[in-house]
Amino acid sequence: MHGFSKALQPQIELVAGLGVAGDAHAGATVKHRSRVRVDPTAPNWRQVHLLAAELLDELAAAGHPVAPGDLGENILTHGLDLIALPVDARLVFPSGATLRITGLRNPCQQIEDFQAGLLGQVLVRRPDGSLNRRAGIMAVVETAGAVAPDDTVRVVLPDPPHRPLERV
């Protein structure tokens, strides 16, 4: 079943090539409803959604209180500038679980439906007209393993040149 927000868990299990065990978006091919309508055989570059806890603080300060899991993220990080990571950066967890970063989450109408005015906080137009997508990043699972709150994460950058994240 597809839902927007996710309940906090004592740990999640990452399954190589699929995503988070039991998650509606887990699978080798696309699961997001809008993408399934376009091409149900397309690869799933959105297996795991990561969000920076600092964004929740910014949203609260702007009058949009959002709790962990409310925006549908699978993993909430602290002290890591997720949006600045390049494509193909790897995140390695203590269990050995490894995620490969694929791109930016594209904020959608569900965010606005969740809380009026919130979409405008996570999808911001820059002075040059381009969009600043601030709703987290997406990844695929390369190596299976458990991830729990307060796990440390090690970032492994790909060989240069680094490619900036784009919408996936």
C-alpha positions in Angstrom: 0.0 0.0 0.0 1.2 3.5 -0.9 1.2 6.0 1.9 2.9 9.4 2.2 4.2 9.5 5.8 6.1 6.7 7.4 6.1 5.5 11.0 9.4 5.6 12.9 11.0 2.2 13.2 13.7 0.8 15.6 15.6 -0.2 12.4 15.0 -0.8 8.7 16.4 -3.6 6.6 17.9 -2.6 3.2 17.6 -5.2 0.5 20.2 -5.1 -2.3 18.7 -4.0 -5.6 15.2 -3.5 -4.1 15.1 -0.9 -1.3 13.7 -1.0 2.2 12.0 -4.3 3.1 8.3 -3.8 3.3 8.3 -0.3 1.8 5.8 0.5 -0.9 8.5 1.9 -3.1 10.8 -1.2 -2.9 11.5 -2.9 -6.1 13.8 -3.2 -9.1 11.4 -1.2 -11.3 9.6 2.1 -10.6 6.9 2.1 -7.9 6.0 5.8 -7.7 2.5 5.9 -9.2 3.2 8.7 -11.7 6.3 6.9 -13.0 4.5 3.6 -13.3 1.9 5.2 -15.5 4.7 6.4 -17.9 6.8 3.2 -18.0 6.3 0.4 -15.4 9.5 -1.3 -16.7 11.9 1.7 -15.9 14.6 1.1 -13.3 13.8 2.2 -9.8 16.3 4.9 -9.0 14.1 5.9 -6.0 14.4 2.9 -3.7 15.4 4.8 -0.6 14.6 8.4 0.3 17.0 10.3 2.6 16.3 13.6 4.2 18.5 15.9 6.3 17.1 16.5 9.9 18.3 20.1 9.5 15.6 20.7 6.9 12.9 19.8 9.5 14.4 22.5 11.7 14.2 25.0 8.9 10.7 24.1 8.1 9.6 24.4 11.7 11.3 27.9 11.9 9.3 28.9 8.8 6.0 27.8 10.5 5.8 24.3 9.1 6.3 21.8 11.9 7.2 18.4 10.3 8.1 15.4 12.3 10.5 12.6 11.3 8.9 10.4 8.7 6.2 12.9 7.8 7.7 13.6 4.4 8.0 9.9 3.6 11.7 9.6 4.1 13.2 6.2 4.9 16.3 7.6 6.5 16.8 10.9 8.4 20.4 12.1 8.6 22.2 14.6 10.9 25.2 16.8 9.9 25.4 15.6 6.3 24.7 18.0 3.4 22.9 15.4 1.3 22.0 17.8 -1.5 25.7 18.6 -2.0 26.6 15.0 -2.6 27.4 14.0 -6.2 25.7 11.3 -8.2 27.1 7.9 -7.4 28.4 8.9 -3.9 28.0 5.9 -1.6 26.8 5.9 2.0 28.1 3.1 4.1 26.4 2.1 7.4 27.9 0.2 10.3 26.1 -3.0 9.2 27.9 -2.8 5.8 24.7 -1.7 4.1 25.6 0.6 1.2 23.5 3.1 -0.7 24.4 4.6 -4.0 23.0 8.1 -4.5 21.0 8.5 -7.7 19.5 12.0 -7.5 17.2 14.5 -5.9 13.7 13.8 -4.8 11.3 15.8 -6.9 8.8 17.4 -4.5 5.2 16.7 -5.5 1.7 17.8 -4.8 1.5 15.2 -2.0 3.7 17.5 0.1 1.3 20.4 -0.4 -1.6 18.1 0.4 0.1 17.1 3.6 0.5 20.7 4.7 -0.6 23.8 2.9 2.4 26.0 1.9 5.0 23.3 2.5 5.7 22.6 -1.2 6.8 26.2 -1.6 9.4 25.6 1.2 11.0 22.5 -0.4 10.7 23.6 -4.0 12.1 27.1 -4.3 12.8 29.1 -7.4 16.3 30.5 -7.6 17.0 34.0 -9.0 18.1 32.5 -12.3 14.8 30.7 -12.6 16.0 27.2 -11.8 14.5 25.1 -9.1 16.1 24.3 -5.8 14.7 20.9 -4.8 15.2 20.6 -1.0 13.0 17.5 -0.2 15.9 15.1 0.1 17.8 12.7 -2.1 17.1 9.2 -3.5 19.4 6.2 -3.6 19.5 2.5 -4.5 20.6 -0.3 -2.3 23.9 -1.8 -3.4 24.7 -3.9 -0.3 22.0 -5.3 2.1 22.0 -4.6 5.8 20.2 -3.0 8.7 20.1 0.7 9.4 19.1 2.1 12.8 18.7 5.5 14.4 22.0 7.0 15.5 24.0 4.9 13.1 27.0 6.7 11.7 27.4 6.9 8.0 30.6 7.0 6.0 30.5 8.9 2.7 32.6 7.5 -0.2 32.8 9.9 -3.1 33.0 8.6 -6.7 36.1 9.3 -8.8 36.0 12.9 -10.3 34.6 14.5 -12.2 31.6 14.7 -9.8 28.2 15.1 -11.3 25.7 17.3 -9.4 22.4 15.7 -8.3 19.5 16.1 -10.6 15.8 15.2 -10.2 15.1 11.4 -10.5 
